[in-house]
């Protein structure tokens, strides 16, 4: 799925990771992905959980980690709590 399709997605409203260590690792992965994306201009795979439990991978450039969301190419926001993992 490309970043242009993000606007049509309905993300999980609850935290998808079970514990604080997993959430901390996700935060570190997001910051690493942002650096790679901004320096090397490579797309990053972001696996998110949608309402209803479906998991999808979004391929995009990660622009910024801001508060409780990330901003990806096109100015779209993805809530961090819906992100299962990041693939660099």
C-alpha positions as CSV (number, residue, x, y, z in Angstrom):
1,X,0.0,0.0,0.0
2,X,1.3,3.4,-0.9
3,X,1.1,6.6,1.3
4,X,-1.5,8.1,-1.0
5,X,-4.0,5.5,0.3
6,X,-3.5,6.4,4.0
7,X,-6.3,8.9,4.1
8,X,-8.9,6.1,3.5
9,X,-7.6,3.9,6.4
10,X,-9.2,3.7,9.8
11,X,-6.5,2.9,12.3
12,X,-6.9,0.9,15.5
13,X,-7.9,3.2,18.4
14,X,-6.2,1.3,21.1
15,X,-2.5,0.6,21.7
16,X,-1.5,-2.4,19.6
17,X,1.8,-3.4,21.4
18,X,1.5,-5.4,24.6
19,X,4.2,-3.9,26.8
20,X,6.4,-0.9,27.5
21,X,9.6,-2.5,26.1
22,X,7.9,-3.2,22.8
23,X,6.6,0.4,22.7
24,X,10.0,1.8,23.5
25,X,11.6,-0.3,20.7
26,X,9.0,0.9,18.3
27,X,9.9,4.5,19.1
28,X,13.6,3.8,18.6
29,X,12.8,2.1,15.3
30,X,10.7,5.0,14.1
31,X,13.5,7.5,14.8
32,X,16.0,5.2,13.0
33,X,13.6,4.9,10.1
34,X,13.2,8.7,9.9
35,X,17.0,9.2,9.7
36,X,17.3,6.6,6.9
37,X,14.4,8.0,5.0
38,X,15.5,11.6,5.3
39,X,19.2,10.9,4.5
40,X,19.0,8.1,2.0
41,X,15.5,8.9,0.6
42,X,14.4,5.3,0.9
43,X,10.9,4.1,1.5
44,X,10.2,2.5,4.9
45,X,7.7,-0.3,5.5
46,X,5.3,0.6,8.3
47,X,3.0,-2.3,9.5
48,X,-0.1,-0.9,11.0
49,X,-3.2,-2.4,12.5
50,X,-6.6,-1.2,11.3
51,X,-9.9,-1.2,13.1
52,X,-11.2,-4.8,13.0
53,X,-7.7,-6.2,13.4
54,X,-6.5,-6.2,9.8
55,X,-2.8,-5.6,9.4
56,X,-1.4,-3.7,6.4
57,X,2.0,-2.5,5.3
58,X,2.4,1.1,4.1
59,X,5.5,1.8,2.0
60,X,6.4,5.5,2.3
61,X,9.0,8.0,3.2
62,X,8.9,8.9,6.9
63,X,9.1,12.6,7.4
64,X,8.8,13.2,11.1
65,X,7.8,11.7,14.4
66,X,5.6,14.3,16.2
67,X,3.8,13.7,19.4
68,X,1.6,10.7,19.1
69,X,1.7,10.4,15.3
70,X,4.2,10.1,12.5
71,X,4.0,12.2,9.4
72,X,4.7,10.4,6.1
73,X,5.1,11.6,2.5
74,X,2.1,13.6,1.4
75,X,1.5,15.1,4.8
76,X,-0.5,12.1,6.0
77,X,-0.5,11.2,9.7
78,X,-0.4,7.7,11.2
79,X,-1.1,7.3,15.0
80,X,1.9,5.7,16.6
81,X,-0.3,3.4,18.8
82,X,-1.5,1.7,15.6
83,X,2.0,0.8,14.4
84,X,3.0,-2.8,15.0
85,X,6.5,-2.6,13.5
86,X,8.8,-0.7,11.2
87,X,10.9,-2.3,8.5
88,X,13.9,-0.4,7.3
